[in-house]
């Protein structure tokens, strides 16, 4: 075979067959080589990995970005997500239809729409002639002058390289832990800091790590959930693009604390440049003896494997993510048992979000009391907020937990465009539904926001000004949930579809009271009986629509014609 010949299927199978979590990288290798997944390629994968062919076909076709048609990899995929549809995404899709363009859900570029995937490149622009490759926007300096944890050094030149990371204290925390601390002491420090999961659930990180450390079974795993698929969330991308070693160091610290010798980064498909950045960072850290065997000359071993998803919102749910890693259909898992005892390969596993893991090195360097003191009103730490939509300065902001929402919206982000007012915001990306009116007088912490009927979650906030039809906004959100429902449980599969129909005029009573009761009943059943958080969260959209915009709902039920659709 010449130096430039494409690898054979047998070569690719041999390369990945015996690696941990082999299915996704093998499928990607074949997809990259051929531009699609042929039946012959899938048969070879089925035989090599001993996956029934029917199961493999079902898994492959579940993901958005694995093409089964020749040339599919290089056809443009246009984001028509809940922010991009406000900024020309649908129009761009129409303009590129002649090139075989298809729509895709939110691609994590809400602060600079509209993203277009073509091959292994993400382009950005609002017209066919303006599309260009652009780096992820760098987080702006903290407008409030508040001390930062994660973003403190992210703006330093060369921060994404090992040399740049080490210039500002990089890997000092890992060195301190390995050379001066026991795993028990590190667990105590993380617990004392009150760091909680920043991916949405808010579970205490130290408690989770302690459970993994105490659970029997090896090899244990640290799994980084970098499948940042919630519309309106793009904070993890900034960390990985500009501070990848912070994530790697955080994962290594988690491995040391729990006794896990291996880690996996599950990265969403829509971040192709980020994949390459992480590959380089892992190679740098391995070469420097900061990952791999005998880290820093000691007896601690920790290896990180990078795995790329293929486009499925549900893989942000930890059970679905673990099933995807294992090469199974990415359905959510029943709980209990929980991943801390029965995770990857049915062994103890800590699943943590990018932001959570990147918070750990500064905590180890500066102490638990320092981190707790970053919050306000007795809240501990900071939170990254992805802000987008109808706001003058969209982007990522690191805020102290407890900061007033209006301070972020108006003082930090400049408020709405000139002549407009803020009508509503979504919380937790889309999953927390809308806040509006007096409910905007809240602080950015779970107790305050839950007191308004929503939750902070992963920290995505989408702003809607007074020009937007909120019934249309609710329809777009519910349509997304219906599209992304995995279909495992019927309350979510059917419920999201029925709510979508009631928000687009296809079904539902024409009497407001009957319509309202029917929508509330569907939501109640979904919350009580859905298998995972998608079905439980989706009714926040319709409940908050009814709560804050009864007049718009009334006008819609009578006319069945939202103003801007």
C-alpha positions, 0 to 999 in steps of 0.5 A: 500500500502506498503512503497515500492509499486509504486504509482498508476496512481490515486495517481500520478494524484491526486498529480499533477492534481491541481499543476501549469503546471501539465502535464510534471511532471505527464508524468514524474512520470508515465514514471519513474514508468513504464519505458515508457508511456503506452496507459492506462497511457495516457488515465488516463492523458487525462481524468484527465487533460481534454486534448483530447487523440489525442492531448496528443498523438501528444504532447507526441510523439513530445518530444524525451525522452518519450518512448512509448515502454516498457523498453525505459527509461533505453535504452542508448541514445547517443549524436551524436551532432555537437561536439560529432560526431567529438569525437566518438559519432557515433562510440559509438552509433554503439558499444551500438546498441546491448543494444538498443541504439539510437542517441540523439541531443546535450546533453550539455556536449560538453566540455567533450564528449560523454554523454550517458543517461541511465535512470536518469543518464548521463554517459560520455566516448568515448567508451563502457568501459570508460563510467562513471558518472562524475560531470559537469566540473567546470569553470577554473579560468579566464585565463585573470585575468578579474573581473567576475560577475557570476563565481566570487565565483562559484569555492568556496567549497560547493557553491551549498549549502545554507551555502556555498552560504551565505558565499560569500554574497548569498541572501544579494541582496534579503535582500537588495531589500526586506528591503531597496528598492521598486520594482521601485528602483530595476527596475531602478537599473537593467535598469541602469546596462544595463544588457541585455538578455544572452539567445540570444535575447539581450533584455534589462532586465530592460525594460522587467521587467518594462513591466511586472510590468506595465501590468495588470493581476495576478498572474504574473510569472517569467519563467527561460528558462533553456532549454539549447538545442543549440549545443555547449552551456553548460554554464547554466548547470555549473551555476545550478550545482555549483551555484543554489542559484544564480539562485533562488535569481535572480528569487526572485529579478525578482519576487519582481521587477515585482510583480510576486508571482510565478516562473517556472524553465523549465529545459532541460531533458538531465540534470538529475543531475541538476534537483536533485541539483535544487530540493535540493536548492529550499527546502533549500531556502524554509526552510530558509524563502528565498522562499515561503510566507513572505520572510525574514519576510516581505510581499513579497511572491514568490514560485518557481516550477521546471519543466523538459522538455522532449527533444525538441530544439524548447522549447528553444524558449519562446513561445514554452516553455510557451506552453509546460509548459501549457501542449499544443503542443510546437509550437511557438506562434504568436507575438504580443502579447508578453509574457510580457503581455500575457505569461504563462496562458495568464498573464504577464510573464518575460521569462529570461535565467539562465545566465541573472537571475544569473547576477542580485544578484551581480548587486544589491550588487555591483551596476549598475556602477560596472557591466557596468564597467566590459565590454570593449569599452563602452560595459556593463558587461560580457558574458559566452562563452561555447567553444568546438570542436578542441581547447586545453582547452574547457570549460566555460569562463566568458569574458568581453563584447568586448574581442577579439575573438582571445584572447579567442581562443589562449591566454585563451583556448590554441589554436588548437591542436599541428600542426593544425590551426583554420579553422572556428568557429561557433557562437551562438552555430550553429545558427550564422553559421560560421566565418573564415579568416579575420572575426575571427578578431572581438570582442565578442559583438553583433555589432562587430560580426553582422558586420561580418555577424553573431551574438553572441547569447547564446554564444556557440562557436564550433571550427573546425581545418584545418582537417575538411570538412566544407561542412560536418560540415554545413550538420551536422548543417542543419540536426540538424535544420531539425530534430528539426524543429517543423513543424508548418510553412512550410518555416522552415519545408521544407526549412531545409530539402531541404538545408540538401538534398543539403548538402548531395548530395541527391538533387540540381544542379551540376552547382555551380552557379545554386546550389548557387542561389538555396541555397540562394533563399531557405535561403531568403524565410526562413528568411523572412517567418519562424514563429520563430528564428529556421527557420530564423537562419538556413540559416546562416549556408549555407550563411556563408559556401558559403562566407568563403569556396567557394572552398570546396563548388565548389569541393563538388557540382562537386563530391557530396562527402564531404571528411569525410562522 
